[in-house]
Amino acid sequence: MCRSIKTLRNMEVPATEEEIRAAALQYVRKISGYRKPSKANQEVFENAIDEISLATQKLLQNLVTKVTV
């Protein structure tokens, strides 16, 4: 997987929307093979980033983590 995507789960400091979108962008770039899509693919590229960002936010909000005392 893309090495520039950092782990976003952090119990002390939640990931920001900007960090989540940046990770989604890197993911879409990696799997599509496009650094910057053509005009014909721009809309589907952006939609994928939006959907992956939303799914990532949901995942991070709903992860159950072990609490240490």
Sequence and secondary structure as in RCSB ss.txt:
>XXXX:A:sequence
MCRSIKTLRNMEVPATEEEIRAAALQYVRKISGYRKPSKANQEVFENAIDEISLATQKLLQNLVTKVTV
>XXXX:A:secstr
  TT      SSS   HHHHHHHHHHHHHHHH  SS  HHHHHHHHHHHHHHHHHHHHHHHH       
